[in-house]
Amino acid sequence: MHPATSAIRTAYQHRPRIRLGSQMTTVLLATGAGLGVFLAFRVLVRNFKKGIREQEALEVGNPAAFATQLKMAFENDNTFGWGTDEERVFSTLEAIPSQSTFRKVQRAYRDLYGRNLAADLKDELDSQEYANATQIINAKLLASG
C-alpha cells in the first residue's frame, strides 16, 4: 500500500467524531419538520389565493381582470410575436377607476404571477412610456383623493 494512502486512511479513522445528544437530534428534527409544515402551508395558501384570483379575473372590472389584461399586454403576441402592447397597457391603466382599485390590481398581479406590477411596468416600457404610465396612475390619486 502506498504511504500516502495509509496516512489518509489513518487520518480518516482518527478524525474527530461529532456526537449529538438525543435531545439535540430531537430539536433538529422538530425544527426541520416545523419548517417543512410552514413551507407546505405557505404553498397551499398561495395556490388558494391564486385560484381565487383566477376566478375573479373572469369578472369584468375586477382588479384581477385588470391584472390579467396587463400581463397579457406584456406578453403580447403581435404580428412579429414579440414586444409589449403599449396601447393595451395604457388603455387598461386608464380603465382602472381609482387609486385604491389600482392597489388591489397590484395585489392581484402579485397573487396571480408572483411578480411586482410596478417593476414589470418599468421593465416592459421605455422611460417615456413608463413616465406616461406613472402620470396615468398618479392622476388616479388626484381623482380619488
C-alpha positions in Angstrom: 0.0 0.0 0.0 1.2 3.5 -0.8 2.3 5.5 2.2 0.0 8.5 1.3 -3.0 6.1 1.1 -2.2 4.7 4.6 -1.8 8.2 6.0 -5.2 9.2 4.6 -6.8 6.1 6.0 -5.3 6.6 9.4 -6.3 10.3 9.5 -9.9 9.3 8.5 -10.1 6.6 11.2 -8.9 9.1 13.9 -11.0 12.0 12.8 -12.9 13.8 15.5 -16.5 12.4 15.8 -19.4 14.7 16.2 -21.9 13.3 18.6 -25.3 14.8 19.0 -27.3 14.0 22.1 -30.8 12.7 21.7 -32.2 16.0 22.8 -30.3 17.9 20.1 -31.4 15.4 17.5 -35.0 15.8 18.5 -34.7 19.6 18.3 -33.2 19.5 14.9 -35.8 17.0 13.6 -38.6 19.1 15.1 -37.2 22.3 13.6 -36.9 20.6 10.2 -40.5 19.3 10.4 -41.8 22.7 11.5 -40.1 24.4 8.6 -41.5 21.8 6.2 -45.0 22.3 7.5 -44.6 26.1 7.3 -43.4 26.0 3.7 -46.1 23.5 2.7 -48.8 25.7 4.3 -47.4 28.7 2.5 -47.6 27.0 -0.9 -51.2 25.9 -0.2 -52.2 29.5 0.8 -50.5 30.9 -2.3 -52.2 28.4 -4.6 -55.6 29.0 -2.9 -55.2 32.8 -3.4 -54.1 32.3 -7.0 -57.2 30.1 -7.7 -59.5 32.8 -6.2 -57.8 35.5 -8.3 -58.1 33.4 -11.4 -61.8 33.1 -10.8 -62.1 36.8 -10.1 -60.2 37.5 -13.4 -63.3 36.4 -15.3 -65.4 39.2 -13.9 -65.3 42.4 -15.9 -63.9 45.4 -13.8 -62.4 43.2 -11.1 -58.8 44.0 -10.1 -57.7 40.5 -11.1 -59.2 41.1 -14.6 -57.1 44.3 -14.9 -54.0 42.4 -13.7 -54.6 39.7 -16.3 -55.1 42.3 -19.0 -51.8 44.0 -18.1 -49.9 40.7 -18.1 -51.4 39.8 -21.5 -50.3 43.2 -22.8 -46.8 42.4 -21.6 -46.8 39.0 -23.2 -48.3 40.4 -26.4 -48.2 38.0 -29.4 -48.4 40.6 -32.1 -47.7 40.1 -35.8 -44.0 39.6 -35.2 -44.5 37.6 -32.0 -42.6 39.9 -29.6 -43.0 43.2 -27.8 -45.3 44.8 -25.3 -48.7 46.1 -26.5 -48.2 49.6 -25.1 -51.6 50.8 -26.2 -53.3 48.0 -24.3 -51.2 48.8 -21.2 -52.3 52.4 -21.3 -55.9 51.6 -22.1 -56.0 49.2 -19.2 -54.4 51.6 -16.8 -56.9 54.3 -17.8 -59.8 51.9 -17.3 -58.8 51.4 -13.6 -61.2 53.7 -11.8 -59.3 54.8 -8.7 -56.0 54.6 -6.8 -57.5 52.1 -4.3 -58.5 49.9 -7.2 -55.0 50.2 -8.6 -53.6 49.0 -5.3 -55.9 46.0 -5.5 -54.7 45.4 -9.0 -51.1 45.4 -7.8 -52.0 42.8 -5.1 -54.0 40.6 -7.6 -51.0 40.8 -10.0 -48.6 39.6 -7.3 -51.0 36.8 -6.2 -51.5 35.7 -9.8 -48.0 36.0 -11.2 -45.7 36.3 -8.2 -44.2 39.5 -9.5 -44.4 43.2 -8.8 -46.6 45.1 -11.2 -44.6 48.4 -10.8 -41.3 46.5 -11.6 -42.8 44.8 -14.6 -44.2 48.1 -15.9 -40.7 49.6 -15.6 -39.1 46.6 -17.4 -41.7 46.4 -20.2 -41.9 50.1 -21.1 -39.2 52.5 -22.2 -38.6 55.6 -20.0 -41.0 57.9 -21.7 -43.8 55.3 -21.8 -43.1 54.5 -18.1 -43.4 58.2 -17.3 -46.8 58.3 -19.1 -48.0 55.2 -17.2 -46.9 56.9 -13.9 -48.8 60.0 -14.9 -52.0 57.9 -15.5 -51.6 56.2 -12.2 -50.9 59.4 -10.3 -53.9 61.0 -11.9 -56.0 58.3 -10.2 -54.6 59.5 -6.9 -55.8 63.1 -7.6 -59.2 61.9 -8.9 -59.9 59.6 -5.9 -58.4 62.0 -3.3 
